[in-house]
Amino acid sequence: MEVETPTPNEQNQSREFADVDINNDGTASGAASDEEEVPAPGSVTLEQQENNDLFVSAMTPSEVHRRISTSNLEEISTDDGDLFIQIVVSDPQKVGDGMSSYLAYKVTTKTNIPKFKRSEFSTLRRFSDFLGIHDLLVNKYMRMGRIIPPAPSKNIIGSTKVKMSPQQTEPGTPINQEWIEIRRAALERFVHRTAQHPVLRVDLDFVNFLESDQELPRAVNTSALSGAGVIRLFNKVGETVNKITYKMDENDPWFDDKITEVEHLDANLQKLSSALKSLVSSRRELSVLTGLVAKSAAMLSTCEEHTGLSRALSNLADVEEKIELLRSEQANSDFYILAEFIKDYLGLFGAIKCIFHERVKAFQNWQYAQMQLSKRRENRGRYELANRADKLDQAQQEVEEWQGKVQRCQQQFDDISAEIKREMERFEISRVKDFKANIIKYIEVQMAHQQQIISYWEAFAPFAREIV
C-alpha cells in the first residue's frame, strides 16, 4: 500500500501519538462501551509528567478503527502528481427489520480525479455491494494479470445476530458491535486499495459504486447459499485440483523466483498471524488477571491495620487497575494495528497467487491451441495424400482458424506475463512502504504503553517508601 511521505508537521503528530489511541474494551461484543473516552480509574496521566504528549486514554471501538484505518490512508495520492482520492467508510446502520434487514455503510469520497463528476460526495452501500464490485473487477481484470484487492469475508453468524436484533429506536442509528467495526475497517481498506490502483480507480463500475446516489442492482451471486455460490464452490474445487495436478514448464526464471518468494512470504505471514492471535489472547488474559490482582489488593487494604501498609496496598490496587486497562489497550493495538494488517496482506498474497494461476491457464490455452493446430495440419496432410479435394478446402480453413487462435493465445500469455511483472513491481514498492509505516506505528504505540507503565510505578513508589 502506498503511503505518502509525511510532512514535518505530520511527523511531529506521529511522535505525539495523537492518532494511536487504543480501545480499552477487550470484550467481544463491545456492548459495555460508550461513545465517550473512558479514562483509567484514578489515572496518573502523563500531563503530570515531563513527556505529557506520549499517551492518550482509551477510545471506543469505532474511534479506534477510524483513527487506525485513516491515519496512513486518509488521502491516497495517485501516480499523476497532484491528483488524489480520499474515501471513508463510516456509520454502519441497520436498514429494515427481521431477516430481510441488512447493514448499510456510508461511503464518503473526496477527489480531484477528472473521471469523477463531483469533488465530494457520499452514498450508502450494503455489504453485498462491496462484494459485487469486487466480483465485477475480478471478472474484468484478473485475467489480464492485475491484482484485485480481496473483499472482506462474510460473517453469517454476526449478520444473523444483527438481523434478529430489535430495530433501532431511530432508523439509521449507528450500531457499535465490535465485529461490525472490524468489518467496516476491512471494507475501508478494500476500497482504499482499489482506489490506489491506477486502472481500477477509474473503472466505470467502481466510479459508479462510489458516486451514484442510486441503489445498485442486488448482487445475488454474492450470497453464500445461492445457486451461483454453489457453482463457484465447485469451480474453485476444480481449479484447486488443476493447480495441484498441472505443472507448467516455466521458461522464464523470473516467475520461478517470484513464485517461490511469494510462497515463502505467505507461509511466514501465516505463522506470524497465528503468533499474533496467541499474543492478543495472552494479553487479554493478562489484563483479566491483573484486574484480579487489583481487586485482591483493594480487599487486603481494607482489612490491614497498619496505616502505611494499608495506604500502599490501596494505591497498589489503583495502579493495577490502570495497568489492567493498559494491558487491554496493548491487546487491541496488537490486534487492530498489526494482526488485522497481516491478515489483510495474507488476502493480497492470495490474490497474487490467483493471477499467477491465471497465467498458467493462459499457457494451457496456448498449448491446447497448438495441439489442435497440429491435429488440423495432420488432417490436411492426409487429405492431400488421399487427393480428397472436397475435404481439403475445409481442412485449410480449420488450419488457418487455429493458427489465428494460437497467435491470440500466445499474445494473451505474453500480455499477462508482462502485466504481472508490472503489477508485482508496483506491489513490492507499496508493500515495503506499507510495512514500514505500520511497524513504526506499532513500535511507537508499544513505547507509549511502556512509558505509561513506568509513570504508574514511579507515582506509586513514594507510597511504598512510606511503609515503616
C-alpha positions as CSV (number, residue, x, y, z in Angstrom):
1,M,0.0,0.0,0.0
2,E,1.4,3.3,-0.9
3,V,2.0,5.7,1.9
4,E,2.8,9.3,1.3
5,T,6.0,10.8,2.8
6,P,4.8,12.8,5.8
7,T,5.4,16.5,6.2
8,P,7.4,17.7,9.2
9,N,4.1,18.6,11.0
10,E,2.7,15.1,10.3
11,Q,5.9,13.6,11.7
12,N,5.6,15.6,14.8
13,Q,2.0,14.5,15.2
14,S,3.1,10.8,14.8
15,R,5.7,11.4,17.6
16,E,3.0,12.8,19.9
17,F,0.8,9.8,19.4
18,A,-2.2,11.9,18.6
19,D,-3.6,9.1,16.4
20,V,-2.7,5.9,18.1
21,D,-5.2,5.7,20.9
22,I,-6.2,2.2,21.6
23,N,-9.6,0.9,22.7
24,N,-9.7,-0.2,26.3
25,D,-12.7,-2.5,25.8
26,G,-11.5,-6.1,25.5
27,T,-14.9,-7.6,25.3
28,A,-16.1,-9.4,22.2
29,S,-19.4,-7.7,22.0
30,G,-18.4,-4.1,22.7
31,A,-21.7,-3.7,24.5
32,A,-20.2,-2.1,27.5
33,S,-18.5,0.7,25.6
34,D,-20.0,4.2,25.4
35,E,-19.4,6.9,22.8
36,E,-17.1,8.7,25.2
37,E,-13.5,8.4,26.3
38,V,-13.1,6.1,29.2
39,P,-10.2,7.3,31.5
40,A,-8.3,4.9,33.7
41,P,-9.6,5.0,37.2
42,G,-7.6,7.5,39.2
43,S,-5.2,7.5,36.4
44,V,-1.8,9.2,36.6
45,T,-1.7,10.9,33.2
46,L,1.4,12.0,31.5
47,E,0.2,15.6,31.6
48,Q,1.7,15.4,35.1
49,Q,4.9,14.1,33.7
50,E,7.7,15.6,31.6
51,N,6.5,13.9,28.4
52,N,2.8,14.6,28.7
53,D,2.2,14.1,25.0
54,L,3.0,10.4,24.6
55,F,-0.2,8.8,25.5
56,V,-3.9,9.4,25.2
57,S,-6.5,7.4,27.2
58,A,-8.6,4.6,25.7
59,M,-11.2,5.0,23.0
60,T,-14.3,3.4,21.8
61,P,-14.1,0.7,19.1
62,S,-15.4,2.9,16.3
63,E,-12.8,5.6,17.2
64,V,-10.0,3.1,17.3
65,H,-10.8,1.8,13.8
66,R,-11.3,5.2,12.4
67,R,-8.0,6.5,13.7
68,I,-6.0,3.4,12.8
69,S,-7.6,2.9,9.3
70,T,-7.4,6.5,8.2
71,S,-4.1,7.7,9.8
72,N,-2.0,6.5,6.9
73,L,-4.6,6.0,4.2
74,E,-6.9,9.0,4.6
75,E,-5.6,10.5,1.4
76,I,-4.3,8.4,-1.4
77,S,-2.2,10.2,-3.9
78,T,-2.3,8.9,-7.5
79,D,0.6,8.4,-9.8
80,D,-0.4,11.6,-11.6
81,G,1.2,14.1,-9.1
82,D,-1.4,16.4,-7.6
83,L,-4.4,14.1,-8.1
84,F,-5.8,12.4,-5.0
85,I,-8.8,10.4,-3.8
86,Q,-9.9,10.1,-0.2
87,I,-12.5,7.5,0.8
88,V,-14.0,7.0,4.3
89,V,-16.4,4.1,5.1
90,S,-18.4,5.0,8.3
91,D,-21.7,4.9,10.2
92,P,-22.8,1.2,9.9
93,Q,-26.5,1.2,10.3
94,K,-29.3,-1.4,10.2
95,V,-31.9,-1.0,7.4
96,G,-35.2,-2.8,7.7
97,D,-36.2,-5.4,10.2
98,G,-36.1,-9.2,10.5
99,M,-34.3,-11.5,8.2
100,S,-34.8,-9.1,5.3
101,S,-32.8,-6.4,7.0
102,Y,-29.2,-5.6,6.2
103,L,-26.3,-3.3,7.2
104,A,-25.6,-0.2,5.2
105,Y,-22.4,1.8,5.3
106,K,-21.9,5.5,4.4
107,V,-19.1,5.8,1.8
108,T,-17.8,9.4,1.6
109,T,-15.4,10.3,-1.2
110,K,-13.3,13.4,-1.9
111,T,-11.2,13.6,-5.0
112,N,-10.0,15.8,-7.8
113,I,-9.7,13.0,-10.4
114,P,-11.4,14.2,-13.6
115,K,-13.1,10.8,-14.1
116,F,-15.5,11.7,-11.3
117,K,-18.3,14.3,-11.9
118,R,-18.1,15.8,-8.4
119,S,-15.2,16.6,-6.0
120,E,-17.1,15.5,-2.8
121,F,-20.0,13.0,-2.5
122,S,-21.3,10.2,-0.3
123,T,-23.7,7.2,-0.7
124,L,-25.0,4.3,1.2
125,R,-23.7,0.8,0.3
126,R,-24.6,-2.5,1.8
127,F,-22.0,-5.3,2.3
128,S,-23.2,-7.2,-0.8
129,D,-22.5,-4.1,-2.9
130,F,-18.8,-4.3,-1.9
131,L,-18.7,-8.0,-2.8
132,G,-20.5,-7.2,-6.0
133,I,-18.0,-4.5,-7.1
134,H,-15.1,-6.9,-6.2
135,D,-16.6,-9.7,-8.4
136,L,-17.0,-7.2,-11.3
137,L,-13.4,-6.1,-11.0
138,V,-12.2,-9.7,-10.8
139,N,-14.1,-10.7,-13.9
140,K,-12.8,-7.7,-15.8
141,Y,-9.1,-7.5,-14.8
142,M,-7.8,-10.7,-13.1
143,R,-7.5,-12.5,-16.4
144,M,-5.3,-9.6,-17.5
145,G,-2.9,-10.2,-14.6
146,R,-4.0,-7.3,-12.4
147,I,-4.0,-7.7,-8.6
148,I,-7.6,-7.2,-7.3
149,P,-7.6,-6.4,-3.6
150,P,-9.6,-9.1,-1.7
151,A,-13.0,-8.2,-0.3
152,P,-13.7,-9.0,3.4
153,S,-15.1,-12.4,4.1
154,K,-18.7,-13.0,5.1
155,N,-19.8,-13.4,8.8
156,I,-23.0,-15.3,8.7
157,I,-23.3,-15.7,12.4
158,G,-22.7,-12.0,13.1
159,S,-25.1,-11.0,10.3
160,T,-27.8,-13.2,11.6
161,K,-27.5,-11.7,15.1
162,V,-27.9,-8.2,13.6
163,K,-30.9,-9.3,11.6
164,M,-32.6,-10.8,14.6
165,S,-31.8,-7.9,16.9
166,P,-34.6,-5.4,17.7
167,Q,-34.9,-2.5,15.3
168,Q,-33.1,0.7,16.4
169,T,-35.2,3.3,18.1
170,E,-34.5,5.7,15.2
171,P,-33.9,4.4,11.6
172,G,-30.3,4.8,10.5
173,T,-28.9,4.9,14.1
174,P,-25.3,3.6,14.0
175,I,-24.7,0.3,15.8
176,N,-21.4,-0.5,17.6
177,Q,-20.9,-4.2,17.8
178,E,-17.2,-4.9,17.6
179,W,-17.3,-7.3,14.6
180,I,-19.2,-4.6,12.7
181,E,-16.5,-2.1,13.3
182,I,-13.9,-4.7,12.2
183,R,-15.9,-5.3,9.0
184,R,-16.2,-1.5,8.5
185,A,-12.4,-1.1,8.7
186,A,-11.9,-4.0,6.4
187,L,-14.3,-2.5,3.8
188,E,-12.5,0.8,4.0
189,R,-9.1,-0.9,3.4
190,F,-10.6,-2.7,0.4
191,V,-11.9,0.5,-1.3
192,H,-8.6,2.3,-0.4
193,R,-6.5,-0.4,-2.0
194,T,-8.8,-0.5,-5.0
195,A,-8.6,3.3,-5.3
196,Q,-4.8,3.1,-5.1
197,H,-4.6,1.1,-8.3
198,P,-4.1,3.4,-11.3
199,V,-6.5,1.4,-13.5
200,L,-9.1,0.2,-11.0
201,R,-9.8,3.6,-9.6
202,V,-11.1,4.9,-12.9
203,D,-13.1,1.8,-13.8
204,L,-16.7,2.8,-14.7
205,D,-18.2,0.3,-12.3
206,F,-16.0,1.4,-9.4
207,V,-16.7,5.1,-10.2
208,N,-20.4,4.3,-10.2
209,F,-20.1,2.4,-6.9
210,L,-18.6,5.5,-5.2
211,E,-20.5,8.2,-7.0
212,S,-24.0,7.0,-7.8
213,D,-26.8,8.0,-5.4
214,Q,-29.0,5.2,-6.6
215,E,-29.2,1.8,-5.1
216,L,-27.1,-0.7,-7.1
217,P,-28.6,-3.9,-8.6
218,R,-28.8,-6.6,-6.0
219,A,-25.7,-8.7,-6.2
220,V,-27.4,-12.1,-5.6
221,N,-24.4,-14.0,-6.8
222,T,-22.5,-13.0,-3.6
223,S,-24.9,-15.0,-1.4
224,A,-23.2,-17.9,0.2
225,L,-26.3,-20.1,-0.1
226,S,-27.3,-19.2,-3.7
227,G,-27.1,-21.5,-6.7
228,A,-24.3,-19.3,-8.1
229,G,-22.4,-19.7,-4.8
230,V,-22.6,-23.5,-5.1
231,I,-21.4,-23.3,-8.7
232,R,-18.5,-21.0,-7.6
233,L,-17.6,-23.6,-4.9
234,F,-17.4,-26.4,-7.5
235,N,-15.4,-24.2,-9.8
236,K,-12.9,-23.4,-7.0
237,V,-12.6,-27.1,-6.2
238,G,-11.9,-27.8,-9.9
239,E,-9.3,-25.0,-10.1
240,T,-7.7,-26.2,-6.9
241,V,-7.3,-29.7,-8.4
242,N,-6.0,-28.2,-11.6
243,K,-3.4,-26.2,-9.6
244,I,-2.2,-29.4,-7.9
245,T,-2.1,-31.7,-10.9
246,Y,-0.9,-29.4,-13.7
247,K,2.7,-28.4,-13.7
248,M,3.7,-25.7,-16.2
249,D,7.1,-25.9,-18.0
250,E,8.4,-22.5,-17.0
251,N,10.8,-20.8,-19.4
252,D,11.1,-17.5,-17.5
253,P,13.3,-17.7,-14.4
254,W,11.7,-14.5,-13.1
255,F,8.4,-16.3,-12.5
256,D,10.1,-19.2,-10.8
257,D,11.9,-16.9,-8.4
258,K,8.9,-14.7,-7.8
259,I,6.5,-17.7,-7.1
260,T,9.0,-19.1,-4.6
261,E,9.3,-15.8,-2.9
262,V,5.5,-15.3,-2.7
263,E,5.1,-18.8,-1.3
264,H,7.8,-18.2,1.4
265,L,6.3,-14.8,2.4
266,D,2.8,-16.2,2.6
267,A,4.0,-19.1,4.8
268,N,5.9,-16.8,7.1
269,L,3.0,-14.4,7.3
270,Q,0.7,-17.3,8.2
271,K,3.0,-18.2,11.1
272,L,3.1,-14.5,12.2
273,S,-0.7,-14.3,12.0
274,S,-1.0,-17.3,14.3
275,A,1.5,-15.9,16.7
276,L,-0.3,-12.6,16.8
277,K,-3.6,-14.3,17.6
278,S,-1.9,-16.0,20.5
279,L,-0.3,-12.7,21.6
280,V,-3.7,-10.9,21.6
281,S,-5.3,-13.8,23.6
282,S,-2.4,-13.8,26.1
283,R,-2.5,-10.0,26.6
284,R,-6.3,-10.1,27.2
285,E,-5.9,-12.9,29.7
286,L,-3.1,-11.0,31.4
287,S,-5.4,-8.0,31.6
288,V,-8.1,-10.0,33.3
289,L,-5.6,-11.5,35.8
290,T,-4.2,-8.0,36.5
291,G,-7.7,-6.9,37.3
292,L,-8.0,-9.8,39.8
293,V,-4.7,-8.7,41.4
294,A,-6.1,-5.1,41.8
295,K,-9.3,-6.4,43.4
296,S,-7.3,-8.6,45.8
297,A,-5.0,-5.8,46.8
298,A,-8.0,-3.5,47.4
299,M,-9.7,-6.1,49.6
300,L,-6.5,-6.6,51.5
301,S,-6.0,-2.9,52.1
302,T,-9.4,-2.7,53.8
303,C,-8.6,-5.3,56.5
304,E,-4.9,-4.2,57.0
305,E,-4.5,-2.5,60.4
306,H,-1.1,-1.0,59.6
307,T,-1.9,2.5,58.2
308,G,1.2,2.9,55.9
309,L,0.8,-0.6,54.5
310,S,-3.0,-0.2,54.0
311,R,-2.3,3.0,52.1
312,A,0.3,1.4,50.0
313,L,-2.0,-1.6,49.2
314,S,-4.8,0.8,48.3
315,N,-2.6,2.7,45.9
316,L,-1.2,-0.6,44.5
317,A,-4.8,-1.6,43.7
318,D,-5.2,1.7,41.8
319,V,-2.0,1.1,39.8
320,E,-3.1,-2.5,39.0
321,E,-6.4,-1.2,37.8
322,K,-4.7,1.3,35.5
323,I,-2.3,-1.4,34.2
324,E,-5.3,-3.7,33.6
325,L,-6.7,-1.1,31.3
326,L,-3.3,-0.6,29.7
327,R,-3.0,-4.4,29.0
328,S,-6.3,-4.3,27.3
329,E,-5.2,-1.4,25.2
330,Q,-2.0,-3.3,24.3
331,A,-4.1,-6.3,23.2
332,N,-6.1,-4.0,20.9
333,S,-3.1,-2.4,19.4
334,D,-1.7,-5.9,18.7
335,F,-5.0,-6.7,17.0
336,Y,-6.0,-3.6,15.2
337,I,-2.6,-2.3,14.1
338,L,-0.7,-5.4,13.4
339,A,-2.8,-8.6,13.3
340,E,-5.5,-7.1,11.0
341,F,-2.8,-5.6,8.8
342,I,-1.1,-9.1,8.4
343,K,-4.5,-10.7,7.8
344,D,-5.1,-8.1,5.0
345,Y,-1.8,-9.0,3.4
346,L,-2.5,-12.7,3.5
347,G,-5.5,-11.9,1.4
348,L,-3.4,-9.9,-1.0
349,F,-0.9,-12.7,-1.4
350,G,-3.9,-14.9,-2.1
351,A,-4.9,-12.5,-4.9
352,I,-1.3,-12.7,-6.3
353,K,-1.5,-16.5,-6.4
354,C,-4.7,-16.1,-8.4
355,I,-3.1,-14.0,-11.1
356,F,-0.2,-16.5,-11.3
357,H,-2.7,-19.2,-11.8
358,E,-4.4,-17.1,-14.5
359,R,-1.1,-17.1,-16.3
360,V,-0.9,-20.9,-16.1
361,K,-4.4,-21.1,-17.5
362,A,-3.4,-18.8,-20.4
363,F,-0.4,-21.1,-21.0
364,Q,-2.8,-24.1,-21.0
365,N,-5.0,-22.4,-23.6
366,W,-1.9,-21.7,-25.7
367,Q,-0.7,-25.3,-25.5
368,Y,-4.2,-26.6,-26.3
369,A,-4.5,-24.3,-29.4
370,Q,-1.1,-25.6,-30.6
371,M,-2.2,-29.2,-30.1
372,Q,-5.4,-28.6,-32.1
373,L,-3.4,-26.8,-34.8
374,S,-1.1,-29.8,-35.1
375,K,-4.1,-32.1,-35.5
376,R,-5.6,-29.9,-38.2
377,R,-2.3,-29.9,-40.1
378,E,-2.2,-33.7,-39.9
379,N,-5.7,-33.9,-41.2
380,R,-4.8,-31.5,-44.1
381,G,-1.8,-33.7,-44.9
382,R,-3.9,-36.9,-45.0
383,Y,-6.4,-35.2,-47.4
384,E,-3.6,-34.0,-49.6
385,L,-2.1,-37.5,-49.8
386,A,-5.5,-39.0,-50.5
387,N,-6.3,-36.4,-53.1
388,R,-9.5,-35.5,-51.2
389,A,-10.2,-32.1,-52.8
390,D,-13.7,-32.0,-51.3
391,K,-12.2,-32.0,-47.8
392,L,-9.0,-30.1,-48.5
393,D,-10.6,-26.6,-48.5
394,Q,-12.3,-27.2,-45.2
395,A,-9.1,-28.6,-43.7
396,Q,-7.2,-25.5,-44.9
397,Q,-9.8,-23.2,-43.3
398,E,-9.5,-25.1,-40.0
399,V,-5.7,-24.8,-40.1
400,E,-5.9,-21.0,-40.7
401,E,-8.5,-20.7,-37.9
402,W,-6.4,-22.4,-35.4
403,Q,-3.3,-20.6,-36.5
404,G,-5.1,-17.4,-35.6
405,K,-6.1,-18.9,-32.2
406,V,-2.6,-19.9,-31.5
407,Q,-1.4,-16.4,-32.2
408,R,-4.1,-14.9,-30.0
409,C,-3.4,-17.3,-27.1
410,Q,0.3,-16.6,-27.3
411,Q,-0.3,-12.9,-27.3
412,Q,-2.6,-13.3,-24.3
413,F,0.1,-15.3,-22.5
414,D,2.8,-12.7,-23.3
415,D,0.5,-9.8,-22.2
416,I,-0.5,-11.4,-18.9
417,S,3.2,-12.2,-18.2
418,A,4.2,-8.6,-18.8
419,E,1.3,-7.2,-16.8
420,I,2.1,-9.5,-13.8
421,K,5.7,-8.2,-13.8
422,R,4.4,-4.6,-13.8
423,E,1.8,-5.4,-11.1
424,M,4.4,-7.1,-8.9
425,E,6.8,-4.2,-9.2
426,R,4.1,-1.8,-8.1
427,F,3.0,-4.1,-5.3
428,E,6.5,-4.5,-3.9
429,I,7.1,-0.8,-3.7
430,S,3.7,-0.4,-2.0
431,R,4.3,-3.4,0.4
432,V,7.6,-2.0,1.6
433,K,6.2,1.4,2.4
434,D,3.1,-0.1,4.0
435,F,5.0,-2.5,6.3
436,K,7.4,0.3,7.3
437,A,4.6,2.7,8.2
438,N,2.6,0.1,10.2
439,I,5.6,-1.4,12.0
440,I,6.8,2.1,13.0
441,K,3.4,3.0,14.3
442,Y,3.2,-0.3,16.2
443,I,6.6,0.3,17.8
444,E,5.6,3.8,18.8
445,V,2.4,2.6,20.4
446,Q,4.3,-0.1,22.4
447,M,6.8,2.6,23.5
448,A,4.0,4.8,24.7
449,H,2.5,1.9,26.6
450,Q,5.8,1.1,28.3
451,Q,6.3,4.8,29.3
452,Q,2.8,4.9,30.7
453,I,3.6,1.8,32.9
454,I,6.8,3.5,34.1
455,S,4.8,6.6,35.0
456,Y,2.4,4.5,37.0
457,W,5.0,2.8,39.1
458,E,7.0,6.0,39.6
459,A,3.9,7.6,41.0
460,F,3.4,4.6,43.3
461,A,7.0,4.4,44.6
462,P,6.6,7.2,47.3
463,F,3.7,5.3,48.9
464,A,5.8,2.1,49.1
465,R,8.7,4.1,50.7
466,E,6.4,5.5,53.4
467,I,5.8,2.0,54.8
468,V,7.6,1.9,58.2
